[in-house]
Amino acid sequence: MAERADDRLVRLLGLVAFLDGAGPVRVEELAERFGVTPRQVREDVDALWVSGTPGYMPDDLIDFDAFSLDGGLVSITQTRGMTRPLRLGTREAVALVAALRAMHASPAVQADRRRAGVVASALDKLSAATGEAASAVDVELAGEGDPQVVAAVTEALSAGRRLHLRYVNAADVTSERDVDPARLVTQDGAMYLVAWCLRAGGRRTFRLDRVLAARVLDDAAADHGLAAEGADEDVWASVADARAPSATLVLASAARWVAEEVPAESVRDLPDGSVEVRLRVTNPAWLRRLLLANAPDVVSVSPPQVAEEVAALARDALAAYGRTANP
């Protein structure tokens, strides 16, 4: 899967902070510590070498010992203030207080005692440092789906109980199923329940505003190892299935965002500037909508039947417009 830009930014800042206190470190050790390849560490160093403070003249840039790097050691010689403690203005601190209060009130955090404790601790410290300005902040979250559904899901997660769901998927197909809930995650403004579906016998992700009804059952939820996979994981990755059929898309450079936001098995830059993305298709309707919405930037699609299905949908839509314009 292509790395998200925000994930790389966090790692780059982490590299600067770690190297500033650790001194020269071998490339392989850094790779193991940050969970990347030695090649990626060298690419990160190259990116940091041309980064710095406004002005971007040589004296404004982060610097490394080039001779050490040739020998496999990474030694930072100038951090350009990147490791100084963060100082917030009142407006910035209040904005963070508001964000933390919203996070603490969200079902995804309330359903996980450990996460709720971490957020509450950070909120208390920041509120104390901000003083009276923090007391003026009042946050009320808009609802995410049916409040009764949210309450039932949160209760099941907190109590470790099984759930019965009535769910409508993206293709408008309604089903009922029992699931063992693992965690709530949010992405792109939507909330998702990651759970083990007993009917499917596997991991599934349910968008909360598509859950029509939820009921907490008396049975205890079994541990399928889903909660330990990481709460920050991209939600699309949680619906990827190695048994699902694959599709290969060639997209113009303007649609490269697809490679960053969708779990891809492989991403390859092509000489003409386009990008080839290979992915698993667990929801054909979702893929058809993706291709229709980005049709001007789709260069090719395989297998051919996927392209044929999308073309047929586009023709039907155009025909419908024609019938509307000429009743």
Buried (B, 14 or more C-beta within 10 A) or exposed (E): BBEEEEEBEEBBEEBBEBBEEBEBBBBEBBBEBBEBEBEBBBEBBEBBBEBBEEEEEEEEBBBBBEEBBEEBBBBBEBBBEBBEEEEEEEEEBBEBBBBBBBBBBBBBBBBBEEBBEEBBEBBEEBBEEBEEEBEEBEEEEEEBBBEEBBEBBBBBBBEEBBBBBBBBBEEEEEEEBBBBBBBBBBBEEBBBBBBBBBEEEEBBBBBBBBBBEBBBBEEEBEEBEBBEBEBEBBBBBBBBEEEBEEBBBBBBEEBBEBBBBBBBEEBEEEEEEBBBBBBBBBBBBBBBBBBBEBEEBBBEBEEEEBBEBBBEBBEEEEEEEEEEEEE
